[in-house]
Amino acid sequence: MRRWMMVLPLAVFLVVAVFLYRGLYLNPAELPSAMIGKPFPAFNLPNVQGDRQLTEADLKGKPALVNVWATWCISCRVEHPVLNKLAEQGVVIYGVNYKDVNADALKWLKEFHNPYQLDIRDEDGNLGLNLGVYGAPETFFIDAKGIIRDKFVGVIDEVIWREQLAAKYQALVDEAKP
């Protein structure tokens, strides 16, 4: 009995150490999402400009990126110029302004330009919660039917776009062609 009492703490330590060691090699940009393969969640929210109510039906019709962003998000400031370039190249991007002050969002979009064809105002974070958002920035890939096909967590820079994400977006565009 005494021997087990001496070995038990060592066994517990080894089990915990294995889990922590494994965690060192996980990619935080590959967080699993229960939303993959499911329709974009239902919502009825104003756009950032406040002149129109948007619903999930507004996201259907063409493949798009749905970018979750906020003015309080330092990483979003790094990502934003890349989103502007992608929008100029014809990439369809919808924005979800997450848990933000709308006046700040308006100022941001005026100052840094607006890459979003639609800009959804999610001040209370309910849409983000329904999407399983951990924070900003996060980007969802949706197909023309509004089904979430993939998710990327973190800053989209030019290298990540070129090496990891452009092909995924192009596959959705090609799939939508008649």
N, C-alpha and C positions, 0 to 999 in steps of 0.2 A: 504493500500500500504506500509506503513512504517513497519507494522508487517512482511510482506513478506521479506522486505529488511533485517530485523534482523534475520529471520529464515533461509534464503537462505545460508549464510556462514556456519551455523551449519549443514545444510543438505548436503552440498558439502563435508564438513569435515567428516561426518559420512560415506558417500559413499566411499571416499578415504580410510578411516580407515578400512572398511570392506575388501576392495581389498588387502590392505597391510597385514592385519591379516591373510587372506587366503593364501597369498604368503609365510608366515612363515612355512607352513606345506606342501609345495610342495617339491618333491624330485628332485633335479637337475639332478640326474642320469636317470630320466624318462622323459627327454625332448622329445617331440613328433618329429617324423621324417616323412616327406612326402615321403621318399624313401621306407618305409616298403611296401613290396609286389611288388616292381618295380625292373626291371633289374638293375644290377650294371651299373653306367653311362659309356658311351663309353669313351675310352682314348687311347692314343698312347704315352707312356712315356718310357724313359730309366729306367733300373734297377739301383740300387745304385752303383753296380760294373761297370756299364756303358758299358758292353759288349753285351747288347741285348735290343731290344725294346720290351715292354710288352703292351698288349691290354687287354680289358675286357674278351676276349676269353680265355686268359691264366688262368683266375680265375674259369673256368667251369670244371666240371668233378667230384668234390668231395666237400662236405660241408667244410666250412672253416670260420675262424675268419679273418676279415680284420682290422688290428690294425693301427690306425693313430697315429704316434709318431714323435718326434723331439728331437734333442740333447739339444735344449734350454729349453725343458720341464722338469722341476724338478720332476713332478709326474711320468713321463715316466721312470725315473731312478729307482723309487720305484717299478714300475710295471714290469720292464724288467726281473728280476730274476724269477718271476712267469711265464712269457711267456716262458722263457727257459725251466722251469720244464714241462709246458704243452706240449711244442714241443717234449721233451724227452718222454712223455707219449703217443705220437702219435696224438696230436691235430694238425690239419693243420692250420697254421697261415701265412697269407700274410701281409706284412708291407707296409704302405704308409708313406714314410718319407716326412713330411709336412713342406713346407716353411723353408727349412734348407739348410745349406752349405754342399755340397756333401762330401767334404774332412772330415768334422766333423762327418758325418754319417758313413763314412768308418772307421774312427778311433774308434767311439763308438762300431760298430759291431765287430771290431777286439778285443777291450778291454773287452766288456761285453758279447760277443758271439752273434750269429745270430740265433734267433728262427724262422726266416721267410723263408718259402720255396720260396717265391718270395718277392722281396723288390723293390717297385715302388718308383721312385724319382719324387716327386711333388714339385719342387722348387718354381714354381710361385703360387702354391695353387689352380690352376683351378680344379683339380680333387676333392680336399677338398671342394671347393665351390659348385661343382655339387652334392656332397654328403650331403651338408648342415652341414658341420663340423663347430662347434663353437670354437674348440680348441683341444689341445691334452692333454691326450689320449682320444680317442674315438674308440670303437670297433663295427664293423658291423658283423652280422652273415649272411652268404650267404649259400644258398643250392647248390646242385650239378649243377643246371641249371644257377647259377649266379644271382638268385633272392635274394634281401635283405629281410631277414625274421625278423630281430630284430636289435636293437642298444643298446649299453651300453655306457654311458658317465661317464668317471672317471677312476680311478685306479682299475684294476682287481688285487685283492690280493687273497690269498688262501681261505679266508672265503667267499668272494663274489663269487669266482668261484664255490666253493663247494655248497653254499646255494642258489645261484641265477642263475648261468650261465651254469654249467655243464649239467644240465638236458636239457636245451635249445639246447646246442650243440649236445648232445647225441640223442635227438629227430630228428635232421637233419640227423645225421649219420644213424639212424635206418630207416628213410624215404627213404634214398638213396639206401638201400639194396634191391637187386632184389627179 
